[in-house]
Amino acid sequence: MIPKKLHRVVFAFIMSMFMSFIMSFIITYINMGFVEHFIEIWLEAFIKAFVCAFPLVFIFAPIANKLALKLIKDEK
């Protein structure tokens, strides 16, 4: 198992993987449609997107979490 101290890294990895995978598929489809070699084109876009997304999620997820907590009304 992965140590708890690496939670932030693991979370950023998983979140960026899901988001890059889905968004690269959608954008590739919007831009090209289901063309020949679609899978190869999409996977290349996914890899490029993931390389960018991982550090961005790692940096911005804690900031987004703090902002969300400020916007949530405490129900007491």
MODELLER restraints for C-alpha pairs under 7 A, 6 or more apart:
rsr = mdl.restraints
at = mdl.atoms
rsr.add(forms.Gaussian(group=physical.xy_distance, feature=features.Distance(at['CA:9:A'], at['CA:58:A']), mean=6.67, stdev=0.5))
rsr.add(forms.Gaussian(group=physical.xy_distance, feature=features.Distance(at['CA:12:A'], at['CA:54:A']), mean=6.07, stdev=0.5))
rsr.add(forms.Gaussian(group=physical.xy_distance, feature=features.Distance(at['CA:12:A'], at['CA:57:A']), mean=5.41, stdev=0.5))
rsr.add(forms.Gaussian(group=physical.xy_distance, feature=features.Distance(at['CA:12:A'], at['CA:58:A']), mean=5.01, stdev=0.5))
rsr.add(forms.Gaussian(group=physical.xy_distance, feature=features.Distance(at['CA:13:A'], at['CA:54:A']), mean=5.83, stdev=0.5))
rsr.add(forms.Gaussian(group=physical.xy_distance, feature=features.Distance(at['CA:16:A'], at['CA:50:A']), mean=6.26, stdev=0.5))
rsr.add(forms.Gaussian(group=physical.xy_distance, feature=features.Distance(at['CA:16:A'], at['CA:53:A']), mean=5.36, stdev=0.5))
rsr.add(forms.Gaussian(group=physical.xy_distance, feature=features.Distance(at['CA:16:A'], at['CA:54:A']), mean=5.15, stdev=0.5))
rsr.add(forms.Gaussian(group=physical.xy_distance, feature=features.Distance(at['CA:16:A'], at['CA:57:A']), mean=6.32, stdev=0.5))
rsr.add(forms.Gaussian(group=physical.xy_distance, feature=features.Distance(at['CA:17:A'], at['CA:50:A']), mean=6.17, stdev=0.5))
rsr.add(forms.Gaussian(group=physical.xy_distance, feature=features.Distance(at['CA:20:A'], at['CA:46:A']), mean=5.75, stdev=0.5))
rsr.add(forms.Gaussian(group=physical.xy_distance, feature=features.Distance(at['CA:20:A'], at['CA:49:A']), mean=5.55, stdev=0.5))
rsr.add(forms.Gaussian(group=physical.xy_distance, feature=features.Distance(at['CA:20:A'], at['CA:50:A']), mean=5.34, stdev=0.5))
rsr.add(forms.Gaussian(group=physical.xy_distance, feature=features.Distance(at['CA:20:A'], at['CA:53:A']), mean=6.84, stdev=0.5))
rsr.add(forms.Gaussian(group=physical.xy_distance, feature=features.Distance(at['CA:21:A'], at['CA:46:A']), mean=5.61, stdev=0.5))
rsr.add(forms.Gaussian(group=physical.xy_distance, feature=features.Distance(at['CA:24:A'], at['CA:42:A']), mean=6.42, stdev=0.5))
rsr.add(forms.Gaussian(group=physical.xy_distance, feature=features.Distance(at['CA:24:A'], at['CA:45:A']), mean=5.92, stdev=0.5))
rsr.add(forms.Gaussian(group=physical.xy_distance, feature=features.Distance(at['CA:24:A'], at['CA:46:A']), mean=5.27, stdev=0.5))
rsr.add(forms.Gaussian(group=physical.xy_distance, feature=features.Distance(at['CA:24:A'], at['CA:49:A']), mean=6.97, stdev=0.5))
rsr.add(forms.Gaussian(group=physical.xy_distance, feature=features.Distance(at['CA:25:A'], at['CA:42:A']), mean=5.88, stdev=0.5))
rsr.add(forms.Gaussian(group=physical.xy_distance, feature=features.Distance(at['CA:28:A'], at['CA:42:A']), mean=5.99, stdev=0.5))
